[in-house]
Amino acid sequence: MKALLAGAALAFLGVAANAQSLADNPPTVTTLCIDVSGMSLPAICQVPGGRLDAREDICICPRGERIKASVCPPGVRPPAEGAALERARRALLRNGEGTIVGATYQGQPMCVAPRNSATR
Protein backbone atom coordinates (compact mmCIF):
# COMPACT_ATOMS: atom_id res chain seq x y z
CA MET A 1 0.00 0.00 0.00
CA LYS A 2 2.89 2.37 0.80
CA ALA A 3 4.39 1.71 -2.63
CA LEU A 4 1.06 2.55 -4.27
CA LEU A 5 0.80 5.84 -2.35
CA ALA A 6 4.40 6.72 -3.14
CA GLY A 7 3.81 6.03 -6.83
CA ALA A 8 0.67 8.18 -6.83
CA ALA A 9 2.54 11.01 -5.09
CA LEU A 10 5.36 10.86 -7.66
CA ALA A 11 2.85 10.88 -10.51
CA PHE A 12 1.09 13.89 -9.01
CA LEU A 13 4.39 15.75 -8.65
CA GLY A 14 5.26 14.97 -12.26
CA VAL A 15 1.89 16.30 -13.49
CA ALA A 16 2.25 19.42 -11.32
CA ALA A 17 5.77 20.07 -12.63
CA ASN A 18 4.59 19.61 -16.22
CA ALA A 19 1.66 21.99 -15.66
CA GLN A 20 4.01 24.58 -14.18
CA SER A 21 6.42 24.29 -17.10
CA LEU A 22 3.51 24.78 -19.55
CA ALA A 23 2.34 27.83 -17.62
CA ASP A 24 5.89 29.22 -17.68
CA ASN A 25 6.24 28.47 -21.40
CA PRO A 26 3.22 29.99 -23.18
CA PRO A 27 2.98 29.78 -26.97
CA THR A 28 4.84 32.49 -28.88
CA VAL A 29 3.30 31.84 -32.31
CA THR A 30 -0.30 31.28 -33.39
CA THR A 31 -2.28 30.82 -36.60
CA LEU A 32 -4.31 33.55 -38.28
CA CYS A 33 -6.58 33.41 -41.29
CA ILE A 34 -6.19 36.44 -43.58
CA ASP A 35 -8.41 37.29 -46.54
CA VAL A 36 -7.15 38.92 -49.75
CA SER A 37 -7.55 42.43 -48.31
CA GLY A 38 -5.46 41.59 -45.21
CA MET A 39 -8.44 41.38 -42.84
CA SER A 40 -8.15 38.83 -40.05
CA LEU A 41 -10.72 36.01 -40.14
CA PRO A 42 -11.39 33.43 -37.41
CA ALA A 43 -9.28 30.29 -37.41
CA ILE A 44 -10.60 26.97 -36.13
CA CYS A 45 -7.98 25.43 -33.85
CA GLN A 46 -7.82 22.16 -31.97
CA VAL A 47 -6.29 22.69 -28.54
CA PRO A 48 -5.57 20.43 -25.56
CA GLY A 49 -8.49 19.91 -23.17
CA GLY A 50 -6.87 21.59 -20.17
CA ARG A 51 -6.61 25.30 -19.52
CA LEU A 52 -2.93 25.07 -18.63
CA ASP A 53 -1.64 24.37 -22.13
CA ALA A 54 -2.70 27.10 -24.58
CA ARG A 55 -0.72 25.73 -27.52
CA GLU A 56 -2.66 24.80 -30.63
CA ASP A 57 -2.36 21.31 -32.07
CA ILE A 58 -3.69 22.14 -35.53
CA CYS A 59 -5.54 25.08 -37.06
CA ILE A 60 -7.56 25.34 -40.26
CA CYS A 61 -8.92 28.32 -42.14
CA PRO A 62 -12.38 27.80 -43.60
CA ARG A 63 -11.80 31.03 -45.54
CA GLY A 64 -8.68 33.01 -46.31
CA GLU A 65 -4.97 32.23 -46.21
CA ARG A 66 -3.42 30.50 -43.19
CA ILE A 67 -0.44 32.39 -41.76
CA LYS A 68 1.70 32.39 -38.64
CA ALA A 69 1.79 35.42 -36.33
CA SER A 70 3.57 36.25 -33.08
CA VAL A 71 1.64 36.15 -29.81
CA CYS A 72 2.04 39.40 -27.90
CA PRO A 73 4.32 39.08 -24.88
CA PRO A 74 2.97 40.09 -21.47
CA GLY A 75 2.37 43.83 -21.23
CA VAL A 76 2.19 44.35 -25.03
CA ARG A 77 -1.13 45.01 -26.72
CA PRO A 78 -1.78 44.05 -30.34
CA PRO A 79 -2.21 46.89 -32.84
CA ALA A 80 -5.79 48.02 -33.39
CA GLU A 81 -7.48 46.37 -36.36
CA GLY A 82 -8.19 48.76 -39.20
CA ALA A 83 -7.70 49.38 -42.90
CA ALA A 84 -4.10 50.59 -42.47
CA LEU A 85 -3.10 47.47 -40.52
CA GLU A 86 -4.82 45.26 -43.08
CA ARG A 87 -2.88 46.92 -45.92
CA ALA A 88 0.41 46.55 -44.03
CA ARG A 89 -0.32 42.91 -43.24
CA ARG A 90 -1.22 42.15 -46.86
CA ALA A 91 1.94 43.88 -48.12
CA LEU A 92 4.05 41.67 -45.84
CA LEU A 93 2.33 38.54 -47.08
CA ARG A 94 2.92 39.28 -50.74
CA ASN A 95 6.37 37.71 -50.46
CA GLY A 96 4.67 34.31 -50.10
CA GLU A 97 6.31 33.23 -46.85
CA GLY A 98 2.99 32.88 -44.98
CA THR A 99 4.19 34.55 -41.80
CA ILE A 100 4.20 37.92 -40.09
CA VAL A 101 6.26 36.65 -37.14
CA GLY A 102 8.64 39.40 -36.05
CA ALA A 103 6.97 42.09 -38.16
CA THR A 104 6.25 45.56 -36.80
CA TYR A 105 3.52 48.10 -37.52
CA GLN A 106 4.03 51.76 -36.59
CA GLY A 107 6.96 50.81 -34.34
CA GLN A 108 4.93 48.20 -32.45
CA PRO A 109 5.07 44.41 -32.84
CA MET A 110 2.47 43.11 -35.29
CA CYS A 111 1.30 40.50 -32.81
CA VAL A 112 -2.01 39.02 -31.69
CA ALA A 113 -3.47 38.74 -28.20
CA PRO A 114 -2.82 35.44 -26.41
CA ARG A 115 -5.66 32.95 -26.61
CA ASN A 116 -7.64 32.70 -23.36
CA SER A 117 -5.72 35.64 -21.92
CA ALA A 118 -8.28 35.88 -19.08
CA THR A 119 -7.21 32.47 -17.73
CA ARG A 120 -3.51 33.36 -17.43
C-alpha positions as CSV (number, residue, x, y, z in Angstrom):
1,M,0.0,0.0,0.0
2,K,2.9,2.4,0.8
3,A,4.4,1.7,-2.6
4,L,1.1,2.6,-4.3
5,L,0.8,5.8,-2.4
6,A,4.4,6.7,-3.1
7,G,3.8,6.0,-6.8
8,A,0.7,8.2,-6.8
9,A,2.5,11.0,-5.1
10,L,5.4,10.9,-7.7
11,A,2.8,10.9,-10.5
12,F,1.1,13.9,-9.0
13,L,4.4,15.8,-8.6
14,G,5.3,15.0,-12.3
15,V,1.9,16.3,-13.5
16,A,2.3,19.4,-11.3
17,A,5.8,20.1,-12.6
18,N,4.6,19.6,-16.2
19,A,1.7,22.0,-15.7
20,Q,4.0,24.6,-14.2
21,S,6.4,24.3,-17.1
22,L,3.5,24.8,-19.6
23,A,2.3,27.8,-17.6
24,D,5.9,29.2,-17.7
25,N,6.2,28.5,-21.4
26,P,3.2,30.0,-23.2
27,P,3.0,29.8,-27.0
28,T,4.8,32.5,-28.9
29,V,3.3,31.8,-32.3
30,T,-0.3,31.3,-33.4
31,T,-2.3,30.8,-36.6
32,L,-4.3,33.6,-38.3
33,C,-6.6,33.4,-41.3
34,I,-6.2,36.4,-43.6
35,D,-8.4,37.3,-46.5
36,V,-7.2,38.9,-49.7
37,S,-7.6,42.4,-48.3
38,G,-5.5,41.6,-45.2
39,M,-8.4,41.4,-42.8
40,S,-8.2,38.8,-40.0
41,L,-10.7,36.0,-40.1
42,P,-11.4,33.4,-37.4
43,A,-9.3,30.3,-37.4
44,I,-10.6,27.0,-36.1
45,C,-8.0,25.4,-33.9
46,Q,-7.8,22.2,-32.0
47,V,-6.3,22.7,-28.5
48,P,-5.6,20.4,-25.6
49,G,-8.5,19.9,-23.2
50,G,-6.9,21.6,-20.2
51,R,-6.6,25.3,-19.5
52,L,-2.9,25.1,-18.6
53,D,-1.6,24.4,-22.1
54,A,-2.7,27.1,-24.6
55,R,-0.7,25.7,-27.5
56,E,-2.7,24.8,-30.6
57,D,-2.4,21.3,-32.1
58,I,-3.7,22.1,-35.5
59,C,-5.5,25.1,-37.1
60,I,-7.6,25.3,-40.3
61,C,-8.9,28.3,-42.1
62,P,-12.4,27.8,-43.6
63,R,-11.8,31.0,-45.5
64,G,-8.7,33.0,-46.3
65,E,-5.0,32.2,-46.2
66,R,-3.4,30.5,-43.2
67,I,-0.4,32.4,-41.8
68,K,1.7,32.4,-38.6
69,A,1.8,35.4,-36.3
70,S,3.6,36.2,-33.1
71,V,1.6,36.1,-29.8
72,C,2.0,39.4,-27.9
73,P,4.3,39.1,-24.9
74,P,3.0,40.1,-21.5
75,G,2.4,43.8,-21.2
76,V,2.2,44.4,-25.0
77,R,-1.1,45.0,-26.7
78,P,-1.8,44.0,-30.3
79,P,-2.2,46.9,-32.8
80,A,-5.8,48.0,-33.4
81,E,-7.5,46.4,-36.4
82,G,-8.2,48.8,-39.2
83,A,-7.7,49.4,-42.9
84,A,-4.1,50.6,-42.5
85,L,-3.1,47.5,-40.5
86,E,-4.8,45.3,-43.1
87,R,-2.9,46.9,-45.9
88,A,0.4,46.6,-44.0
89,R,-0.3,42.9,-43.2
90,R,-1.2,42.2,-46.9
91,A,1.9,43.9,-48.1
92,L,4.1,41.7,-45.8
93,L,2.3,38.5,-47.1
94,R,2.9,39.3,-50.7
95,N,6.4,37.7,-50.5
96,G,4.7,34.3,-50.1
97,E,6.3,33.2,-46.8
98,G,3.0,32.9,-45.0
99,T,4.2,34.6,-41.8
100,I,4.2,37.9,-40.1
101,V,6.3,36.6,-37.1
102,G,8.6,39.4,-36.0
103,A,7.0,42.1,-38.2
104,T,6.2,45.6,-36.8
105,Y,3.5,48.1,-37.5
106,Q,4.0,51.8,-36.6
107,G,7.0,50.8,-34.3
108,Q,4.9,48.2,-32.4
109,P,5.1,44.4,-32.8
110,M,2.5,43.1,-35.3
111,C,1.3,40.5,-32.8
112,V,-2.0,39.0,-31.7
113,A,-3.5,38.7,-28.2
114,P,-2.8,35.4,-26.4
115,R,-5.7,32.9,-26.6
116,N,-7.6,32.7,-23.4
117,S,-5.7,35.6,-21.9
118,A,-8.3,35.9,-19.1
119,T,-7.2,32.5,-17.7
120,R,-3.5,33.4,-17.4
